Amino acid sequence: MNSYQNKTITIIGLGKTGLSCVDYLQSQYANIRVMDTRKNPPGADQLSPTIPLHTGGLNQQWLNESDMIIISPGLSVKTAEIQTALSKGVEVIGDIELFCRAATKPIVAITGSNGKSTVTTLVYEMAKAVGVKVGMGGNIGIPALSLLQEEYDLYVLELSSFQLETTYHLNAAAATVLNVTEDHMDRYENLEEYRQAKLRIYHNAAVAVVNKEDPLTFGERENQAKQCLSFAEHHADYWLKTEEGKQYLMVKDEVLLDCEEVGLVGRHNYMNILAATALAQAVGINLAAIRTVLRQFKGLEHRFQLAYQEKGVRWINDSKATNVGSTVAALTGLFVEGKLHLLLGGDGKGADFSELATLVNQPHIICYCFGRDGALLAALSAQSHLFDTMEQAIGFLRPTLKKGDIVLLSPACASLDQFASFEKRGEEFSRLAKLN
Protein backbone atom coordinates (compact mmCIF):
# COMPACT_ATOMS: atom_id res chain seq x y z
CA MET A 1 0.00 0.00 0.00
CA ASN A 2 1.40 3.44 -0.91
CA SER A 3 1.38 6.35 1.52
CA TYR A 4 -1.54 8.11 -0.23
CA GLN A 5 -3.93 5.17 -0.65
CA ASN A 6 -7.35 5.86 0.92
CA LYS A 7 -6.07 9.17 2.34
CA THR A 8 -8.31 12.23 2.01
CA ILE A 9 -6.34 14.76 0.00
CA THR A 10 -7.61 18.21 -0.94
CA ILE A 11 -6.09 19.88 -3.99
CA ILE A 12 -6.39 23.68 -4.05
CA GLY A 13 -6.22 25.21 -7.51
CA LEU A 14 -7.00 23.68 -10.89
CA GLY A 15 -5.34 24.58 -14.20
CA LYS A 16 -2.50 22.44 -15.59
CA THR A 17 -0.75 22.02 -12.24
CA GLY A 18 -3.91 21.12 -10.32
CA LEU A 19 -4.91 18.55 -12.94
CA SER A 20 -1.41 17.00 -12.79
CA CYS A 21 -1.94 16.57 -9.01
CA VAL A 22 -5.34 14.96 -9.65
CA ASP A 23 -3.89 12.51 -12.20
CA TYR A 24 -0.99 11.54 -9.95
CA LEU A 25 -3.06 11.09 -6.77
CA GLN A 26 -5.71 9.10 -8.66
CA SER A 27 -2.94 6.70 -9.69
CA GLN A 28 -2.11 6.41 -5.96
CA TYR A 29 -5.76 5.58 -5.05
CA ALA A 30 -6.22 8.61 -2.82
CA ASN A 31 -9.63 10.08 -1.99
CA ILE A 32 -9.44 13.41 -3.81
CA ARG A 33 -11.34 16.66 -3.41
CA VAL A 34 -10.63 19.80 -5.42
CA MET A 35 -11.31 23.44 -4.62
CA ASP A 36 -10.54 26.70 -6.38
CA THR A 37 -11.12 30.29 -5.27
CA ARG A 38 -12.21 31.16 -8.82
CA LYS A 39 -15.87 30.66 -9.80
CA ASN A 40 -15.00 29.10 -13.17
CA PRO A 41 -11.45 27.73 -12.86
CA PRO A 42 -9.58 26.60 -15.98
CA GLY A 43 -9.52 22.82 -16.29
CA ALA A 44 -12.84 22.24 -14.47
CA ASP A 45 -14.26 20.70 -17.66
CA GLN A 46 -11.43 18.12 -17.63
CA LEU A 47 -12.13 17.00 -14.07
CA SER A 48 -13.97 13.70 -13.62
CA PRO A 49 -17.55 14.27 -12.34
CA THR A 50 -16.81 11.69 -9.63
CA ILE A 51 -14.33 14.09 -7.97
CA PRO A 52 -15.97 16.64 -5.62
CA LEU A 53 -15.28 20.24 -6.72
CA HIS A 54 -15.82 23.39 -4.64
CA THR A 55 -15.38 26.75 -6.44
CA GLY A 56 -15.56 30.44 -5.57
CA GLY A 57 -13.71 30.17 -2.26
CA LEU A 58 -12.13 27.80 0.26
CA ASN A 59 -14.21 25.15 2.03
CA GLN A 60 -12.95 25.15 5.62
CA GLN A 61 -14.68 21.87 6.51
CA TRP A 62 -12.99 20.04 3.64
CA LEU A 63 -9.63 21.50 4.62
CA ASN A 64 -10.00 20.47 8.28
CA GLU A 65 -11.07 16.92 7.32
CA SER A 66 -8.07 16.40 5.03
CA ASP A 67 -5.08 14.17 5.74
CA MET A 68 -3.11 16.38 3.37
CA ILE A 69 -3.61 19.61 1.39
CA ILE A 70 -1.83 20.22 -1.94
CA ILE A 71 -1.81 24.00 -2.22
CA SER A 72 -1.53 25.97 -5.45
CA PRO A 73 1.62 28.15 -5.67
CA GLY A 74 -0.71 31.09 -6.26
CA LEU A 75 -2.19 30.84 -2.74
CA SER A 76 -0.15 31.81 0.31
CA VAL A 77 0.17 29.42 3.25
CA LYS A 78 -0.53 32.51 5.40
CA THR A 79 -4.17 32.46 4.20
CA ALA A 80 -6.42 32.21 7.27
CA GLU A 81 -8.19 29.02 6.17
CA ILE A 82 -4.85 27.26 5.57
CA GLN A 83 -3.55 28.40 8.95
CA THR A 84 -6.67 26.95 10.59
CA ALA A 85 -6.10 23.59 8.87
CA LEU A 86 -2.42 23.62 9.88
CA SER A 87 -3.41 24.26 13.51
CA LYS A 88 -5.47 21.06 13.35
CA GLY A 89 -2.43 19.06 12.25
CA VAL A 90 -3.18 18.86 8.52
CA GLU A 91 -0.05 18.59 6.35
CA VAL A 92 0.21 21.29 3.65
CA ILE A 93 2.58 20.82 0.70
CA GLY A 94 2.84 21.88 -2.96
CA ASP A 95 3.02 19.88 -6.17
CA ILE A 96 6.84 20.13 -6.23
CA GLU A 97 7.09 18.42 -2.83
CA LEU A 98 4.72 15.72 -4.09
CA PHE A 99 7.01 15.28 -7.11
CA CYS A 100 10.19 15.17 -5.01
CA ARG A 101 8.78 12.39 -2.81
CA ALA A 102 8.15 10.27 -5.91
CA ALA A 103 11.18 11.12 -8.09
CA THR A 104 14.08 8.67 -7.93
CA LYS A 105 16.49 10.38 -10.34
CA PRO A 106 18.68 13.50 -9.81
CA ILE A 107 17.14 16.97 -9.93
CA VAL A 108 18.77 20.21 -11.11
CA ALA A 109 16.82 23.10 -9.56
CA ILE A 110 16.88 26.71 -10.72
CA THR A 111 15.33 29.85 -9.23
CA GLY A 112 15.98 33.60 -9.40
CA SER A 113 14.16 36.84 -10.12
CA ASN A 114 15.47 36.95 -13.72
CA GLY A 115 16.98 34.43 -16.14
CA LYS A 116 15.36 31.24 -14.77
CA SER A 117 13.85 30.07 -18.05
CA THR A 118 17.05 30.67 -20.04
CA VAL A 119 19.24 28.75 -17.56
CA THR A 120 16.71 25.92 -17.20
CA THR A 121 16.50 25.51 -20.98
CA LEU A 122 20.30 25.64 -21.35
CA VAL A 123 20.87 22.87 -18.78
CA TYR A 124 18.13 20.80 -20.43
CA GLU A 125 19.78 21.19 -23.86
CA MET A 126 23.22 20.40 -22.42
CA ALA A 127 21.92 17.16 -20.90
CA LYS A 128 20.23 16.21 -24.19
CA ALA A 129 23.53 16.82 -26.01
CA VAL A 130 25.23 13.98 -24.08
CA GLY A 131 22.32 11.61 -24.65
CA VAL A 132 20.80 11.86 -21.18
CA LYS A 133 17.04 11.26 -21.13
CA VAL A 134 16.04 14.51 -19.43
CA GLY A 135 12.70 16.01 -18.40
CA MET A 136 12.19 19.76 -18.01
CA GLY A 137 9.30 21.29 -16.08
CA GLY A 138 8.07 23.04 -12.96
CA ASN A 139 7.46 26.74 -13.49
CA ILE A 140 8.24 26.37 -17.21
CA GLY A 141 5.65 24.67 -19.39
CA ILE A 142 5.12 21.20 -17.97
CA PRO A 143 3.97 20.58 -14.37
CA ALA A 144 6.63 18.56 -12.53
CA LEU A 145 4.25 15.68 -11.71
CA SER A 146 3.52 15.17 -15.42
CA LEU A 147 7.21 14.28 -15.87
CA LEU A 148 6.64 11.12 -13.80
CA GLN A 149 4.63 9.65 -16.68
CA GLU A 150 7.91 8.89 -18.48
CA GLU A 151 11.18 7.32 -17.36
CA TYR A 152 13.82 10.04 -17.17
CA ASP A 153 17.44 9.89 -15.97
CA LEU A 154 17.54 13.58 -14.95
CA TYR A 155 15.03 16.30 -14.12
CA VAL A 156 15.65 20.02 -14.69
CA LEU A 157 13.16 22.18 -12.79
CA GLU A 158 12.52 25.91 -12.92
CA LEU A 159 11.08 26.84 -9.52
CA SER A 160 9.41 30.01 -8.30
CA SER A 161 9.62 31.31 -4.74
CA PHE A 162 5.92 30.38 -4.40
CA GLN A 163 6.67 26.75 -5.27
CA LEU A 164 9.67 26.62 -2.94
CA GLU A 165 7.61 27.82 0.05
CA THR A 166 5.93 24.41 0.31
CA THR A 167 8.86 22.20 -0.77
CA TYR A 168 10.77 20.34 1.94
CA HIS A 169 12.59 17.40 0.30
CA LEU A 170 14.02 18.82 -2.93
CA ASN A 171 17.52 17.45 -2.16
CA ALA A 172 18.77 18.67 -5.54
CA ALA A 173 21.88 17.26 -7.19
CA ALA A 174 22.64 20.88 -8.13
CA ALA A 175 20.74 24.06 -7.27
CA THR A 176 21.07 27.79 -7.90
CA VAL A 177 19.56 31.13 -6.95
CA LEU A 178 20.58 33.22 -9.98
CA ASN A 179 19.75 36.63 -8.50
CA VAL A 180 17.33 38.30 -6.09
CA THR A 181 15.64 41.60 -6.90
CA GLU A 182 12.46 43.01 -5.42
CA ASP A 183 9.43 41.13 -6.71
CA HIS A 184 6.07 39.82 -5.48
CA MET A 185 5.98 42.35 -2.67
CA ASP A 186 2.19 41.87 -2.57
CA ARG A 187 2.91 38.33 -1.28
CA TYR A 188 5.90 38.90 1.00
CA GLU A 189 6.31 41.28 3.92
CA ASN A 190 9.74 42.37 2.69
CA LEU A 191 12.64 41.49 0.41
CA GLU A 192 14.20 39.25 3.07
CA GLU A 193 11.12 37.04 3.32
CA TYR A 194 11.09 36.66 -0.49
CA ARG A 195 14.82 35.88 -0.44
CA GLN A 196 14.42 33.23 2.26
CA ALA A 197 11.79 31.47 0.15
CA LYS A 198 14.27 31.31 -2.73
CA LEU A 199 17.14 30.11 -0.52
CA ARG A 200 15.12 27.00 0.38
CA ILE A 201 16.32 25.60 -2.97
CA TYR A 202 19.75 24.88 -1.44
CA HIS A 203 18.41 22.71 1.40
CA ASN A 204 20.31 19.39 1.33
CA ALA A 205 21.62 20.06 -2.20
CA ALA A 206 24.74 18.20 -3.29
CA VAL A 207 26.05 21.30 -5.11
CA ALA A 208 25.01 24.93 -4.57
CA VAL A 209 25.83 27.38 -7.38
CA VAL A 210 25.83 30.97 -6.10
CA ASN A 211 26.08 34.36 -7.80
CA LYS A 212 29.13 35.95 -6.18
CA GLU A 213 28.01 39.39 -7.41
CA ASP A 214 24.72 39.13 -5.51
CA PRO A 215 25.11 38.47 -1.76
CA LEU A 216 21.36 37.85 -1.55
CA THR A 217 21.87 34.56 -3.45
CA PHE A 218 23.87 33.00 -0.66
CA GLY A 219 23.63 32.81 3.10
CA GLU A 220 23.60 30.05 5.66
CA ARG A 221 21.55 27.67 3.56
CA GLU A 222 24.07 26.99 0.81
CA ASN A 223 26.47 25.85 3.55
CA GLN A 224 24.15 22.84 3.95
CA ALA A 225 25.15 21.79 0.43
CA LYS A 226 28.04 19.35 0.17
CA GLN A 227 29.85 21.63 -2.30
CA CYS A 228 29.57 25.31 -3.24
CA LEU A 229 30.51 26.75 -6.65
CA SER A 230 30.35 30.40 -7.72
CA PHE A 231 29.85 32.45 -10.87
CA ALA A 232 30.62 36.16 -11.39
CA GLU A 233 32.59 38.41 -13.69
CA HIS A 234 35.66 38.20 -11.42
CA HIS A 235 37.06 36.00 -8.62
CA ALA A 236 34.72 33.04 -9.11
CA ASP A 237 34.89 29.41 -10.28
CA TYR A 238 33.00 30.34 -13.46
CA TRP A 239 33.90 33.82 -14.69
CA LEU A 240 34.24 36.30 -17.54
CA LYS A 241 37.68 37.26 -18.79
CA THR A 242 38.27 40.47 -20.77
CA GLU A 243 41.54 40.64 -22.67
CA GLU A 244 42.55 42.99 -25.50
CA GLY A 245 38.96 44.02 -26.15
CA LYS A 246 37.66 40.46 -26.30
CA GLN A 247 35.63 38.51 -23.74
CA TYR A 248 35.92 34.85 -22.80
CA LEU A 249 33.75 32.54 -20.71
CA MET A 250 36.01 30.76 -18.23
CA VAL A 251 35.83 27.59 -16.14
CA LYS A 252 38.51 28.21 -13.53
CA ASP A 253 41.69 28.58 -15.69
CA GLU A 254 40.23 26.98 -18.82
CA VAL A 255 38.61 28.93 -21.66
CA LEU A 256 35.10 27.63 -22.20
CA LEU A 257 34.39 29.80 -25.26
CA ASP A 258 35.11 33.16 -26.81
CA CYS A 259 31.93 35.19 -26.25
CA GLU A 260 31.75 35.88 -29.99
CA GLU A 261 31.20 32.13 -30.56
CA VAL A 262 28.15 32.05 -28.32
CA GLY A 263 24.59 32.27 -29.65
CA LEU A 264 23.47 34.35 -26.65
CA VAL A 265 24.54 37.96 -26.25
CA GLY A 266 24.78 40.42 -23.36
CA ARG A 267 26.50 40.35 -19.99
CA HIS A 268 23.40 39.07 -18.16
CA ASN A 269 23.28 36.16 -20.60
CA TYR A 270 26.97 35.44 -20.03
CA MET A 271 26.15 35.15 -16.32
CA ASN A 272 23.28 32.81 -17.22
CA ILE A 273 25.68 30.69 -19.30
CA LEU A 274 28.20 30.47 -16.45
CA ALA A 275 25.48 29.36 -14.02
CA ALA A 276 24.14 26.76 -16.48
CA THR A 277 27.65 25.43 -17.12
CA ALA A 278 28.30 25.04 -13.39
CA LEU A 279 24.99 23.17 -12.92
CA ALA A 280 25.61 20.95 -15.94
CA GLN A 281 29.13 20.03 -14.87
CA ALA A 282 27.83 19.28 -11.38
CA VAL A 283 25.70 16.45 -12.84
CA GLY A 284 28.47 15.07 -15.02
CA ILE A 285 27.90 16.80 -18.37
CA ASN A 286 31.19 17.31 -20.20
CA LEU A 287 32.54 20.60 -21.56
CA ALA A 288 32.51 19.40 -25.18
CA ALA A 289 28.70 18.97 -25.07
CA ILE A 290 28.31 22.27 -23.20
CA ARG A 291 30.32 24.09 -25.91
CA THR A 292 28.21 22.54 -28.68
CA VAL A 293 24.99 23.76 -27.07
CA LEU A 294 26.33 27.25 -26.37
CA ARG A 295 27.33 27.68 -30.02
CA GLN A 296 23.89 26.59 -31.24
CA PHE A 297 21.47 27.95 -28.63
CA LYS A 298 20.00 31.25 -29.79
CA GLY A 299 18.01 31.98 -26.64
CA LEU A 300 14.34 31.96 -25.84
CA GLU A 301 12.28 33.97 -28.27
CA HIS A 302 12.10 37.73 -27.65
CA ARG A 303 14.47 37.55 -24.65
CA PHE A 304 17.69 39.30 -25.67
CA GLN A 305 17.76 37.09 -28.73
CA LEU A 306 20.15 37.63 -31.64
CA ALA A 307 17.62 38.23 -34.43
CA TYR A 308 20.04 39.02 -37.27
CA GLN A 309 23.71 39.70 -37.92
CA GLU A 310 25.25 41.21 -41.04
CA LYS A 311 28.32 43.29 -41.85
CA GLY A 312 29.39 43.27 -38.20
CA VAL A 313 26.08 44.71 -36.97
CA ARG A 314 24.02 42.71 -34.47
CA TRP A 315 20.25 43.13 -34.16
CA ILE A 316 18.98 41.99 -30.74
CA ASN A 317 15.33 41.29 -30.00
CA ASP A 318 14.51 41.89 -26.34
CA SER A 319 10.80 42.59 -26.88
CA LYS A 320 10.00 40.67 -23.66
CA ALA A 321 11.48 43.69 -21.80
CA THR A 322 8.04 45.10 -21.01
CA ASN A 323 9.16 46.95 -17.86
CA VAL A 324 12.01 49.23 -16.79
CA GLY A 325 13.79 46.51 -14.74
CA SER A 326 14.14 44.26 -17.78
CA THR A 327 15.69 47.03 -19.87
CA VAL A 328 18.06 47.94 -17.02
CA ALA A 329 19.21 44.28 -16.95
CA ALA A 330 19.74 44.35 -20.73
CA LEU A 331 21.81 47.54 -20.63
CA THR A 332 23.92 46.80 -17.55
CA GLY A 333 27.38 45.79 -18.67
CA LEU A 334 26.42 45.38 -22.33
CA PHE A 335 29.64 45.10 -24.34
CA VAL A 336 29.45 47.24 -27.52
CA GLU A 337 32.38 47.96 -29.84
CA GLY A 338 30.61 50.75 -31.74
CA LYS A 339 27.31 52.52 -31.14
CA LEU A 340 24.29 51.12 -29.35
CA HIS A 341 21.09 52.00 -31.20
CA LEU A 342 18.39 51.51 -28.55
CA LEU A 343 14.71 51.22 -29.47
CA LEU A 344 12.43 52.28 -26.62
CA GLY A 345 8.69 52.77 -26.48
CA GLY A 346 5.13 51.55 -26.17
CA ASP A 347 2.84 51.72 -23.19
CA GLY A 348 4.82 52.31 -19.99
CA LYS A 349 1.82 51.46 -17.77
CA GLY A 350 2.50 54.56 -15.66
CA ALA A 351 6.06 53.46 -14.84
CA ASP A 352 8.82 55.79 -13.65
CA PHE A 353 11.46 55.80 -16.41
CA SER A 354 14.02 57.85 -14.45
CA GLU A 355 16.13 54.77 -13.57
CA LEU A 356 17.02 54.51 -17.26
CA ALA A 357 18.36 58.07 -17.52
CA THR A 358 21.89 57.35 -16.21
CA LEU A 359 22.22 54.21 -18.31
CA VAL A 360 21.16 55.78 -21.61
CA ASN A 361 23.07 59.06 -21.17
CA GLN A 362 26.33 57.76 -22.57
CA PRO A 363 28.22 58.95 -25.67
CA HIS A 364 27.87 55.61 -27.50
CA ILE A 365 24.09 55.21 -26.93
CA ILE A 366 21.48 56.72 -29.25
CA CYS A 367 17.81 56.28 -28.36
CA TYR A 368 15.01 55.91 -30.89
CA CYS A 369 11.67 56.33 -29.12
CA PHE A 370 8.17 55.55 -30.38
CA GLY A 371 4.64 54.72 -29.32
CA ARG A 372 2.39 56.06 -26.58
CA ASP A 373 5.17 56.96 -24.13
CA GLY A 374 7.84 57.73 -26.74
CA ALA A 375 8.06 61.40 -25.78
CA LEU A 376 8.64 60.60 -22.08
CA LEU A 377 11.44 58.20 -23.03
CA ALA A 378 13.00 60.61 -25.51
CA ALA A 379 13.24 63.18 -22.70
CA LEU A 380 15.69 60.93 -20.83
CA SER A 381 18.60 61.63 -23.15
CA ALA A 382 19.87 64.45 -25.36
CA GLN A 383 20.81 61.79 -27.93
CA SER A 384 17.22 60.78 -28.64
CA HIS A 385 15.01 60.75 -31.72
CA LEU A 386 11.21 60.55 -31.53
CA PHE A 387 9.00 58.67 -34.01
CA ASP A 388 5.42 57.49 -34.23
CA THR A 389 6.33 53.86 -34.97
CA MET A 390 9.19 51.38 -34.59
CA GLU A 391 9.28 50.95 -38.37
CA GLN A 392 9.95 54.68 -38.84
CA ALA A 393 12.72 54.54 -36.20
CA ILE A 394 14.46 51.60 -37.89
CA GLY A 395 14.15 53.24 -41.31
CA PHE A 396 15.90 56.31 -39.86
CA LEU A 397 18.76 54.51 -38.08
CA ARG A 398 19.58 51.87 -40.70
CA PRO A 399 21.71 54.14 -42.99
CA THR A 400 23.88 55.18 -40.01
CA LEU A 401 24.94 51.63 -38.99
CA LYS A 402 28.62 50.66 -38.94
CA LYS A 403 30.58 47.50 -38.11
CA GLY A 404 30.58 46.88 -34.33
CA ASP A 405 27.19 48.53 -33.79
CA ILE A 406 24.25 46.89 -32.02
CA VAL A 407 20.58 47.61 -32.68
CA LEU A 408 18.69 46.66 -29.52
CA LEU A 409 14.91 46.48 -29.10
CA SER A 410 14.49 46.57 -25.31
CA PRO A 411 11.44 48.83 -25.08
CA ALA A 412 10.82 49.06 -21.29
CA CYS A 413 7.12 49.16 -22.18
CA ALA A 414 4.18 46.94 -22.98
CA SER A 415 3.37 46.57 -26.66
CA LEU A 416 -0.41 46.82 -26.72
CA ASP A 417 -0.63 50.43 -27.89
CA GLN A 418 0.64 49.34 -31.34
CA PHE A 419 1.00 45.53 -31.36
CA ALA A 420 -1.17 42.54 -30.43
CA SER A 421 1.57 41.25 -28.07
CA PHE A 422 5.26 41.57 -27.24
CA GLU A 423 5.78 38.51 -29.48
CA LYS A 424 4.27 40.33 -32.48
CA ARG A 425 6.46 43.37 -31.73
CA GLY A 426 9.55 41.12 -31.64
CA GLU A 427 8.57 39.39 -34.89
CA GLU A 428 8.15 42.77 -36.61
CA PHE A 429 11.58 43.89 -35.33
CA SER A 430 13.18 40.71 -36.71
CA ARG A 431 11.44 41.20 -40.06
CA LEU A 432 12.61 44.81 -40.31
CA ALA A 433 16.18 43.84 -39.32
CA LYS A 434 16.46 41.59 -42.38
CA LEU A 435 15.31 44.22 -44.91
CA ASN A 436 18.03 45.67 -47.11
N, C-alpha and C positions, 0 to 999 in steps of 0.2 A: 504494500500500500504506500503511495506517495504522500508527501506531507500536506498536500492540498485536498486529497480525496475526502469528500463529504463535509468539507469545511465551508462555512458561510463567508463568502468573500464579496465585498461591495467594491465595484469599480466606479470611480468618479471621473466623468468626462468621456465622451465618445470620440468621434473622429477616427483617423487612422490608428492612432496610438491606443485609444480605448478598445477598438475592435481587435487589435492585436492581442490585448490582454484577455479579451473574451475568448478568442480562439485558443490561446495557450491554456487558460484555466479550464476550458471545456475538455481539452485533451487530458487534463489532470483530474477530471471527474469532480470538480468543485461545484458547490451550490452557488451560482452567480446571481448577483443583482447589479443593476446599472442605474446610476443617476447622473444627471447633468443639470447645471444651473440654467442652461438655455432652454427656452420653450420648445424649439425645434432644432435639436442638435444634429450636426452633420453625421451621417452614418446610421441614424435611427432606423432607416428603411432596410438596412442590411442586418439588423439585429433579429435573431430568431424570436418569434412571438411567444415562445415558451420561457424566455428570460424576462423577469420583471424589470420594468423601466419606469423611473420616476424623473420627471423633467420640471424645469422652472424653479428649481431650488434644491436644497439639501434635505433629505428625510432623516431627521435625528434618530428616530426609532430604528430604522435600518442600520444606521451607523453604529448605534449602541449594541445591536444584536450581532454584529459581525465578529468573526474570528480575525479577520484581516481586512484592511481598506487599501486599495490601490488608488492612489490619488493622482489626478492629472497634474503635470508640471505647472499648468496655468493657475492652479489654486494653491494658496499659501497654507502651510500647516498651522499658521497662527489663526486661521479662520475659527470662529467661536465653536461651531459645530464639531470641527475636527478636534479641537482642544477638549471638548466634552467627552468625545469617544476615547481619546487618549487617556483621560482621567479614569475611565472605566476599564483600562487595561487592554484596549484594542490596539493591535499592531498596525502602524501606518507606514507604507512604503510606496515607492514609485515603480514604474515599469522597468527602469534600468536595474533596480535592485532585484526584481523578479528575474530578469535576464541573467544577472550575474550569478544568482543561485543555481541556475540551470546550465550555464555555459561551462564547458570543460576545456576549452582551448584559450590560448593567450589573448589578452585584450590590450590594444593601444588606445589610450584615452586622451582626448584633446579638448581643452576649453580655453576661453579667452574672450575679451570684449570684441576684438577684431581679428580676422584672419583664420578663424576656426575651419571654415569650409575649405579654404585653399589648402591648409596643412593636412586636413583629414583626407582630401582627395589625392594629394601628393603621396602620402604614406600608402594609401590603397593602391595607387598605380605602381609604386616602387615594389610592393609585395607581389603584385601581379607579374611584374617584369622578371622575377626569379621563379615564377611558376607556383607560387603559394596560392592555395585556394582561399581567397580572402573575402570576407563580407564587410560591407560598409553601411553604417546606419546610425541610429540615435536621433540627434537633432537635425540630421541631413537626410531627407528623403524617406528612408525605410525605417519604420519602428524597429528597435533592437530585437524585440521578441519574434518578429517575422523572420529574422536571420536564423532562428533555430529550426526552421523548416528544411534547411539544407545542411549538409555536413561541411563545415569550414575548418581550416587549420589555424586561422587567425581572424580576429575581429578588430576593425578600426572604427571607433565610436567618436562622433562629435557630441559633446555634452554641454548643456547650458547650466547656468548656476541653479536654475529651478529644478532641473533633473538631479543635480548633485545633492540638493538639500535632503532628499529622501533615499540616498544611496549609501549603503553601509559596508558592502562586501565587494567593492570594485576590484581591489587587489590587482591592479593593472601590471602588465609586464613592463610597460613604459607609459608615462603620463606627463602632460605638460599643461601649465597655465601660460599662454602666450603673452598676455598683457592684461592689465586691469585699468580700465578707465570708467568714469562715472556712468552708470547705466541702471535702468530699472529702479530708480529711486522712489517710484510709487509702490514698490514691493518691499524694499529694504529701508531700515531706519537711517542707515548711513553707508558710506563707502566701505567701511571696515566690515560690516555685516555681509555685504555683497561679496567682498574679497574672501571672507572666511568660507562662504558657500563654495566658491571656486577652488579654494585650497584643499577641500575634501578629496579632490581627485588624486592627491598624492598618498592618501592613506593606504599603507601596506603595499605601495608600489615597489616593484623590483628596481626600476630606474625612474628618477625624477629629472625632467629636463626643464631648467629654469632660465628665464630671461634676465641676464645679469644687468641689463640696462633699466629694469623695472623692479625695484625692491618689493613691490606689492605682489610679485609672482612667486616669492619665496618667503618662508618664515619657519616656524617650528615643524610644520607638517612634513616638508620634504625631507627632513632629517629622519623621518620614519622609513623612508625608502632605503633600499640596500645600497644604492649608488646614486650619486647626483652629478649630472652633466649640465653645462651651461652654454648658452649662445648669446652673442653680443657683437658689436662692431670690433671691440678691442678686449684683450685680456679674458678670453673665454675658450672653452674647448672647441667650439665651432664659431668661426669669426670671419670678418671681412677685411681683406688686406688691400690697401691702396698703394700702388707703386708706379711711378712714372706716368701718372694720369690714367692708369688702368686699375680695375678692381677684380679681386679674386675671392672666390668662396673657399674657405680653408677648413680642414679637419685637422686640428692641432697643427703640425708642421707641414702637412701634405696639402697640395693644391687639389681641391675638389674640381673646380671648373673656373675658367675665365668668365666673368659675368656677361661678356658679350656672346658667349656660347649658349646662354640660358634663355629659354622661351619666355620666362617671366621677367618683368622689368620693375625697377623702383626699389629703393632701400627697404621699404617695409616688406616687399616680397622677398628680398634677399634674406631678411630675418626669418620669414616664413620657411624658406628653403633650408636654412641652417637648422631650424627646429625640427622640420620633417626628416632631415638627414640623421639627426641625433636619434630620433624615435625609431627610424628604420634600422639603423645600425644596432640599436639596443635589442631588436628582435631578430638579429642575424642576417639582415639584408646587406649584400655586398656593395661596395662602392661602384663597381662597374655597372650594375643594374640601376643604381641611383643616378649615375651620370647619364645613362641612356634616357631615363624618364625626364630628367631636368632639361635635356636638349629638346625633347619632343613636346613637353607639356606647355601649352600656351595659356593656361590659366582658365578660371571659370569665366563664363561669358559676362562681359560688361563690368568686370572687376579688374581694373588696371591691366587690361588685356592688350597685347600688341596686335593691333588691327591690320597694320600695313607697314611695310618698310621699303623705301626706294630711294636711291641716290643719297644714302646716309642720313635720311630723315625718317624718324620713327613716329608713327601715329598711334596713340594709346587711348583706348576706349575704357574710361572709368565712369560710365554712365550710372552705375550703381551708387555713386557718390551723391546721394540725394539730401545730405545734410552737411553742415560746416565741418563737423568732426572728421568725416570721411575725406573731404578735400584736404584738410590739414594733414592727415596721415599720408595722403598721396604726395603732398609737396615737401614734407619734412625729409630732408636728406636726399632729395632726388638729384641724381648725378647727370648733369647736362653739359655736353661739350660746347654747344653753341647757345642759341636762344631757346627759351621755353615759351611756346605760344599756347596760352591757357584759355580754354573756352569755358566761360562761366555763365550761368543763367537758368531761368525757369521760374518756378514758384517757390520762393524761400520759406513759405509757411510761417511768416512772421519772425523768422530767425534773426539773430544778431550776427551780422557778417564781420564785425570789427576784428575778430580773432584772425581773420585772413589778411588784414591790412599789412602787418609786418612781413608776412611771408611773401606777399605778391609785390611789395615795394622793393624790388631788387633790379639792378641794371639789366640783367639778362632775361627778365620776365615781362612779356607783353600780354595784356589781358584783352580778350575779345568777348564782350558781354551782350546778352540777348535775352529776349523773353520778358515776362511780367516784371521781374525784379532786376532786369539788366542795368537800369540807371543807378540803382543802389550799389550794385557790384562795381560798376565803372567808376564810381566815386571813391573807391578804395585806393586807386593808384593813378598817378599822373600818366602812366604808360598804358592807358586803356582806350579801347575803341568801342562804340556802342552801335548795335545793329538790332533790327527787328527779329531776325531769325538766325539760327545756327548756319544755315546754308549761305546766307549773305556774309557772315563772318569768315567762313572757310574760303569763299570766293575772294575775299579781300586779302587774306593772309597768304594764300597759296603762292602768289608770285614772289613773295619775299623770302621763301624758305631756302636755307643753305645746308650743306652737309654738316652733321652734328646737331642739328635742331631737333626738337621734339614738339609735336602738336598733341596736346593733352586735353581731352574732354573729361573734366572732373567738376561738374557744374555746381556743386554745393546746394542744389535745389531739386525739388520734385519736377517731373516732366509734364504734368497734366495740363499746363496752360497751352502747350503746343503739340504734345505727343500723347498717344494712347497709354504709354507706359515708359519706364526707363529703358526697357528692352528695345522698344521701337526707336527711341532716341539714339541708343547705341548702334542699332542696325543702320540708321540713316547716316550717322557719323562714319561708320565703316564704308558705306557705299560712296560717300563724298570723298573719303580719303583716296579711293582707288581711281577717281576721275582724273584724266590728264588735263 
